[in-house]
Amino acid sequence: MRRRRGFGGAGAWGGDERSLVEQVVGSGVFRSLARSVGTQIGREITRSLFGTARRRR
């Protein structure tokens, strides 16, 4: 049976000892996404507090 490259064994991911979750959370893409989601949630909370709905076209 052939082994796939990148799977199985220590150092298969280039010697990085961090877990997959740590790698994802530490990535710039994740930070940007989290910032965007946080901004949107804050905006929706503000709208609900002040009673201003989204503008309709």
C-alpha positions as CSV (number, residue, x, y, z in Angstrom):
1,M,0.0,0.0,0.0
2,R,1.4,3.4,-1.0
3,R,1.5,6.2,1.5
4,R,0.2,9.6,0.5
5,R,2.6,12.5,0.7
6,G,1.8,14.8,3.7
7,F,0.0,12.1,5.8
8,G,1.3,10.0,8.6
9,G,4.3,10.4,10.9
10,A,5.9,13.3,12.7
11,G,7.2,16.1,10.5
12,A,4.9,15.3,7.6
13,W,3.7,18.9,7.6
14,G,7.2,20.4,7.3
15,G,8.3,19.9,10.9
16,D,5.7,22.3,12.4
17,E,4.7,20.9,15.8
18,R,1.6,23.1,16.1
19,S,-1.8,21.4,15.8
20,L,-4.0,22.0,12.8
21,V,-6.3,24.1,14.9
22,E,-3.5,26.3,16.1
23,Q,-2.3,26.7,12.5
24,V,-5.7,27.7,11.3
25,V,-6.4,30.1,14.2
26,G,-3.0,31.7,13.7
27,S,-3.4,32.3,10.0
28,G,-3.9,35.7,8.5
29,V,-7.0,34.6,6.6
30,F,-8.7,33.4,9.8
31,R,-7.9,36.7,11.6
32,S,-9.4,38.7,8.7
33,L,-12.5,36.5,8.7
34,A,-12.9,36.7,12.5
35,R,-12.5,40.5,12.3
36,S,-15.1,40.8,9.5
37,V,-17.6,38.6,11.4
38,G,-17.0,40.5,14.6
39,T,-17.6,43.8,12.8
40,Q,-20.9,42.5,11.3
41,I,-22.1,41.2,14.7
42,G,-21.3,44.5,16.3
43,R,-23.2,46.3,13.6
44,E,-26.3,44.1,14.0
45,I,-26.3,44.6,17.8
46,T,-26.0,48.4,17.3
47,R,-28.9,48.4,14.9
48,S,-31.1,46.3,17.2
49,L,-30.3,48.7,20.2
50,F,-31.1,51.8,18.3
51,G,-33.9,50.4,16.2
52,T,-32.4,51.3,12.8
53,A,-33.2,48.6,10.2
54,R,-31.2,48.0,7.1
55,R,-32.1,50.4,4.2
56,R,-34.2,48.7,1.6
57,R,-33.9,49.6,-2.1
